[in-house]
């Protein structure tokens, strides 16, 4: 049976890199990608039971970028808002944050990590630092996915 994973990431190059790593190691995982706060919320609220894992960026555009829409305002803590919405709806799909930033609105990633763990104990499962230059995130991600399968 094919397992499904949702990647919520507005930077195409980052989403592609993550996807390629997962496909290379887990060819049976089907990846669905969403690129904004609104498209992610809609997908998660409607179809969360289909996913065993959500890889979530913290900072992203409000809307999908397309011919009519420029993406809206970049939301510094959109991922946190998504987790809050999941908590309010008792959605317990596992969420791993994948970020390139060390602070958000003046709050360190460690402080945000602690806050997310306290506020979302059933779904939030920590973070991984993504980097285009380093590859240690790949091993962390693959090992984490193995624990869920």
Backbone as CSV, one residue per row, in Angstrom:
resi,resn,N_x,N_y,N_z,CA_x,CA_y,CA_z,C_x,C_y,C_z
1,UNK,0.832,-1.187,0.000,0.000,0.000,0.000,0.880,1.257,0.000
2,UNK,0.448,2.243,-0.730,1.205,3.487,-0.853,0.838,4.447,0.281
3,UNK,1.837,4.957,0.962,1.619,5.959,2.012,1.724,7.345,1.394
4,UNK,0.987,8.301,1.970,1.004,9.670,1.461,1.608,10.627,2.479
5,UNK,2.365,11.580,1.939,3.005,12.612,2.749,2.697,13.964,2.122
6,UNK,2.464,14.952,2.969,2.215,16.312,2.495,3.433,17.174,2.791
7,UNK,3.911,17.873,1.772,4.995,18.840,1.948,4.395,20.231,1.740
8,UNK,4.511,21.072,2.761,4.018,22.448,2.692,5.246,23.353,2.648
9,UNK,5.517,23.881,1.467,6.747,24.652,1.246,6.539,25.586,0.060
10,UNK,6.815,26.886,0.245,6.604,27.846,-0.840,7.843,28.093,-1.703
11,UNK,8.985,27.566,-1.317,10.197,27.718,-2.119,10.358,26.465,-3.002
12,UNK,10.127,26.585,-4.307,10.120,25.398,-5.171,11.405,24.574,-5.114
13,UNK,12.560,25.245,-5.060,13.839,24.519,-5.043,13.976,23.674,-3.775
14,UNK,13.540,24.203,-2.654,13.607,23.472,-1.383,12.633,22.291,-1.406
15,UNK,11.418,22.528,-1.863,10.417,21.453,-1.946,10.914,20.339,-2.864
16,UNK,11.536,20.708,-3.966,12.038,19.727,-4.921,13.164,18.901,-4.306
17,UNK,14.071,19.552,-3.600,15.179,18.844,-2.970,14.687,17.832,-1.934
18,UNK,13.740,18.249,-1.126,13.157,17.367,-0.115,12.449,16.197,-0.790
19,UNK,11.658,16.497,-1.814,10.916,15.457,-2.534,11.852,14.425,-3.150
20,UNK,12.900,14.898,-3.809,13.847,13.978,-4.451,14.509,13.047,-3.434
21,UNK,14.845,13.577,-2.275,15.469,12.760,-1.235,14.499,11.681,-0.739
22,UNK,13.260,12.053,-0.548,12.262,11.088,-0.077,12.004,10.015,-1.123
23,UNK,11.819,10.432,-2.375,11.558,9.475,-3.461,12.724,8.503,-3.627
24,UNK,13.952,9.007,-3.497,15.136,8.152,-3.641,15.189,7.075,-2.562
25,UNK,14.691,7.384,-1.373,14.762,6.449,-0.257,13.469,5.678,-0.005
26,UNK,12.363,6.238,-0.432,11.048,5.622,-0.189,10.198,5.725,-1.453
27,UNK,10.476,4.881,-2.446,9.756,5.000,-3.717,8.246,4.758,-3.597
28,UNK,7.795,4.150,-2.511,6.361,3.875,-2.350,5.596,5.007,-1.661
29,UNK,6.287,6.073,-1.278,5.596,7.202,-0.657,5.136,8.155,-1.755
30,UNK,3.862,8.495,-1.711,3.310,9.490,-2.646,3.384,10.853,-1.970
31,UNK,3.955,11.822,-2.669,4.138,13.160,-2.107,3.146,14.131,-2.743
32,UNK,2.434,14.845,-1.895,1.558,15.932,-2.322,2.210,17.217,-1.823
33,UNK,2.240,18.253,-2.682,2.867,19.512,-2.285,1.863,20.651,-2.302
34,UNK,1.927,21.478,-1.276,1.154,22.716,-1.200,2.137,23.840,-0.954
35,UNK,1.813,25.041,-1.483,2.810,26.110,-1.489,2.420,27.349,-0.694
36,UNK,1.273,27.315,0.007,0.882,28.509,0.754,0.080,28.118,1.986
37,UNK,-0.089,29.088,2.859,-0.885,28.888,4.074,-2.296,28.410,3.723
38,UNK,-2.967,29.113,2.821,-4.362,28.784,2.514,-4.518,27.425,1.838
39,UNK,-3.672,27.108,0.860,-3.805,25.806,0.192,-3.463,24.668,1.157
40,UNK,-2.521,24.907,2.056,-2.153,23.883,3.047,-3.284,23.644,4.035
41,UNK,-3.848,24.723,4.570,-4.960,24.605,5.520,-6.126,23.838,4.883
42,UNK,-6.458,24.205,3.662,-7.564,23.545,2.961,-7.288,22.047,2.807
43,UNK,-6.099,21.710,2.364,-5.731,20.298,2.165,-5.726,19.524,3.483
44,UNK,-5.123,20.102,4.501,-5.016,19.420,5.797,-6.397,19.227,6.426
45,UNK,-7.214,20.257,6.424,-8.531,20.148,7.053,-9.417,19.139,6.323
46,UNK,-9.290,19.060,4.985,-10.128,18.140,4.207,-9.599,16.713,4.206
47,UNK,-8.279,16.543,4.090,-7.706,15.225,3.790,-6.663,14.726,4.779
48,UNK,-6.621,15.273,5.992,-5.551,14.913,6.928,-5.452,13.411,7.192
49,UNK,-6.552,12.695,7.117,-6.519,11.256,7.416,-5.750,10.458,6.366
50,UNK,-5.537,11.059,5.207,-4.802,10.380,4.137,-3.291,10.396,4.364
51,UNK,-2.799,11.286,5.234,-1.356,11.485,5.382,-0.818,10.866,6.665
52,UNK,0.364,10.267,6.549,1.035,9.780,7.757,2.009,10.836,8.289
53,UNK,2.344,11.839,7.455,3.300,12.869,7.854,3.085,14.139,7.037
54,UNK,3.254,15.277,7.734,3.260,16.580,7.076,4.622,17.220,7.348
55,UNK,5.343,17.562,6.285,6.584,18.335,6.414,6.191,19.783,6.191
56,UNK,6.425,20.613,7.197,5.859,21.951,7.234,6.929,23.024,7.347
57,UNK,6.845,24.005,6.466,7.686,25.191,6.589,6.991,26.138,7.565
58,UNK,7.732,26.985,8.233,7.120,27.937,9.169,6.740,29.227,8.447
59,UNK,7.617,29.740,7.603,7.374,30.996,6.901,6.963,30.709,5.467
60,UNK,5.800,31.238,5.059,5.338,31.004,3.684,4.363,32.086,3.260
61,UNK,4.038,32.088,1.988,3.065,33.022,1.436,1.666,32.679,1.936
62,UNK,0.807,33.681,1.941,-0.575,33.487,2.362,-1.354,32.684,1.319
63,UNK,-1.132,32.997,0.033,-1.856,32.344,-1.059,-0.868,31.749,-2.056
64,UNK,-1.360,30.795,-2.864,-0.543,30.254,-3.943,-0.244,31.356,-4.948
65,UNK,0.971,31.341,-5.484,1.348,32.291,-6.529,0.856,31.729,-7.858
66,UNK,0.137,32.559,-8.625,-0.299,32.161,-9.960,-0.494,33.415,-10.808
67,UNK,-1.135,33.279,-11.962,-1.289,34.412,-12.877,-2.062,35.552,-12.222
68,UNK,-3.103,35.217,-11.439,-3.916,36.258,-10.823,-3.450,36.667,-9.426
69,UNK,-2.627,35.859,-8.802,-2.296,36.065,-7.383,-0.783,36.115,-7.202
70,UNK,-0.292,37.126,-6.476,1.155,37.260,-6.260,1.621,36.537,-4.994
71,UNK,0.706,35.860,-4.318,1.073,35.115,-3.119,0.669,35.814,-1.842
72,UNK,0.275,37.068,-1.960,-0.111,37.790,-0.751,1.101,38.149,0.088
73,UNK,0.860,38.371,1.344,1.904,38.793,2.269,2.654,37.567,2.790
74,UNK,4.002,37.602,2.810,4.714,36.489,3.440,4.350,36.420,4.929
75,UNK,3.941,35.272,5.396,3.526,35.044,6.785,4.701,34.450,7.544
76,UNK,5.257,35.191,8.471,6.427,34.720,9.214,6.138,33.454,10.010
77,UNK,4.952,33.361,10.581,4.615,32.203,11.422,3.413,31.419,10.889
78,UNK,3.296,31.306,9.581,2.173,30.586,8.975,2.131,29.131,9.435
79,UNK,3.280,28.494,9.531,3.321,27.099,9.975,2.780,26.930,11.387
80,UNK,3.081,27.890,12.242,2.553,27.858,13.610,1.032,27.978,13.585
81,UNK,0.522,28.853,12.727,-0.937,29.024,12.600,-1.598,27.755,12.072
82,UNK,-0.923,27.055,11.157,-1.443,25.785,10.643,-1.532,24.773,11.782
83,UNK,-0.482,24.684,12.592,-0.502,23.766,13.742,-1.610,24.129,14.725
84,UNK,-1.830,25.420,14.943,-2.912,25.843,15.842,-4.269,25.387,15.304
85,UNK,-4.468,25.537,14.001,-5.715,25.089,13.380,-5.896,23.591,13.486
86,UNK,-4.809,22.839,13.346,-4.861,21.381,13.494,-5.254,21.017,14.918
87,UNK,-4.664,21.709,15.879,-4.959,21.434,17.291,-6.441,21.685,17.595
88,UNK,-6.956,22.797,17.111,-8.359,23.143,17.359,-9.324,22.126,16.751
89,UNK,-8.900,21.460,15.682,-9.746,20.460,15.023,-9.363,19.036,15.422
90,UNK,-8.485,18.915,16.398,-8.024,17.611,16.895,-7.446,16.734,15.781
91,UNK,-6.685,17.364,14.883,-5.987,16.643,13.821,-4.617,16.253,14.370
92,UNK,-4.366,14.943,14.441,-3.156,14.465,15.105,-2.114,13.895,14.157
93,UNK,-2.224,14.211,12.872,-1.215,13.789,11.900,0.143,14.344,12.346
94,UNK,1.181,13.510,12.278,2.519,13.952,12.677,3.012,15.084,11.775
95,UNK,3.636,16.087,12.397,4.185,17.238,11.679,5.643,17.413,12.072
96,UNK,6.499,17.482,11.060,7.915,17.802,11.263,8.178,19.110,10.517
97,UNK,8.662,20.102,11.232,9.000,21.379,10.606,10.356,21.246,9.919
98,UNK,10.429,21.735,8.685,11.688,21.759,7.934,11.939,23.223,7.580
99,UNK,12.958,23.808,8.205,13.184,25.248,8.061,14.642,25.573,7.758
100,UNK,14.843,26.734,7.137,16.198,27.239,6.879,16.543,28.378,7.823
101,UNK,15.584,28.793,8.656,15.784,29.959,9.511,16.043,29.580,10.963
102,UNK,16.814,30.426,11.650,17.119,30.190,13.060,16.274,31.032,13.989
103,UNK,15.537,32.011,13.421,14.634,32.799,14.267,13.441,33.288,13.454
104,UNK,12.343,33.534,14.157,11.086,33.943,13.551,10.499,35.061,14.398
105,UNK,10.331,36.231,13.821,9.820,37.385,14.572,10.580,37.593,15.884
106,UNK,11.901,37.433,15.836,12.722,37.642,17.023,12.758,36.467,17.987
107,UNK,12.063,35.391,17.679,12.032,34.206,18.549,12.951,33.140,17.956
108,UNK,13.837,32.600,18.759,14.768,31.583,18.260,14.011,30.312,17.901
109,UNK,14.601,29.506,17.030,13.980,28.235,16.641,13.818,27.326,17.864
110,UNK,14.778,27.390,18.794,14.669,26.549,20.002,13.480,26.974,20.863
111,UNK,13.268,28.277,21.001,12.120,28.776,21.769,10.818,28.430,21.053
112,UNK,10.800,28.575,19.738,9.608,28.228,18.973,9.337,26.728,19.059
113,UNK,10.397,25.932,18.970,10.277,24.474,19.089,9.614,24.095,20.418
114,UNK,10.078,24.694,21.503,9.518,24.420,22.831,8.038,24.809,22.894
115,UNK,7.721,25.968,22.348,6.338,26.452,22.330,5.431,25.513,21.514
116,UNK,5.916,25.094,20.338,5.122,24.199,19.490,4.918,22.836,20.146
117,UNK,5.938,22.339,20.847,5.805,21.057,21.562,4.741,21.144,22.651
118,UNK,4.739,22.253,23.382,3.765,22.428,24.471,2.354,22.614,23.929
119,UNK,2.226,23.381,22.846,0.906,23.707,22.308,0.307,22.612,21.423
120,UNK,1.152,21.747,20.866,0.694,20.728,19.911,1.325,19.367,20.206
121,UNK,1.139,18.844,21.411,1.851,17.623,21.800,1.483,16.386,20.978
122,UNK,0.302,16.364,20.376,-0.122,15.174,19.640,0.341,15.147,18.190
123,UNK,0.696,16.308,17.632,1.076,16.314,16.224,2.514,16.795,15.986
124,UNK,2.924,17.884,16.617,4.249,18.457,16.355,5.349,17.521,16.864
125,UNK,6.302,17.252,15.977,7.350,16.291,16.315,8.747,16.839,16.028
126,UNK,8.966,18.131,16.314,10.307,18.691,16.202,10.588,19.308,14.843
127,UNK,11.843,19.709,14.660,12.233,20.389,13.424,13.546,19.850,12.895
128,UNK,13.759,20.095,11.620,15.004,19.753,10.936,15.466,21.025,10.232
129,UNK,16.751,21.345,10.370,17.330,22.474,9.647,17.643,22.039,8.222
130,UNK,17.080,22.727,7.263,17.347,22.455,5.857,18.469,23.367,5.389
131,UNK,19.323,22.845,4.505,20.387,23.657,3.939,20.674,23.190,2.519
132,UNK,20.882,24.141,1.608,21.285,23.783,0.253,22.764,23.397,0.215
133,UNK,23.538,23.858,1.200,24.984,23.620,1.209,25.391,22.369,1.975
134,UNK,24.660,22.052,3.034,24.981,20.880,3.850,23.959,19.787,3.582
135,UNK,24.334,18.550,3.880,23.402,17.452,3.598,22.992,16.675,4.850
136,UNK,23.386,17.132,6.044,23.046,16.385,7.259,21.538,16.295,7.483
137,UNK,20.768,17.264,6.957,19.317,17.228,7.084,18.729,15.995,6.406
138,UNK,19.371,15.527,5.340,18.852,14.379,4.595,18.813,13.135,5.468
139,UNK,19.912,12.882,6.169,19.973,11.705,7.038,18.943,11.819,8.171
140,UNK,18.836,13.001,8.766,17.851,13.216,9.835,16.440,12.935,9.339
141,UNK,16.127,13.440,8.153,14.792,13.263,7.602,14.507,11.793,7.297
142,UNK,15.431,11.123,6.662,15.245,9.708,6.290,15.094,8.856,7.537
143,UNK,15.948,9.074,8.529,15.841,8.316,9.792,14.505,8.580,10.472
144,UNK,14.048,9.816,10.457,12.761,10.144,11.076,11.619,9.420,10.364
145,UNK,11.602,9.479,9.031,10.528,8.817,8.273,10.527,7.322,8.561
146,UNK,11.713,6.725,8.652,11.790,5.280,8.970,11.095,4.954,10.283
147,UNK,11.177,5.850,11.264,10.534,5.577,12.558,9.015,5.594,12.441
148,UNK,8.471,6.258,11.424,7.021,6.339,11.274,6.434,5.231,10.404
149,UNK,7.279,4.591,9.601,6.773,3.560,8.684,6.693,2.184,9.305
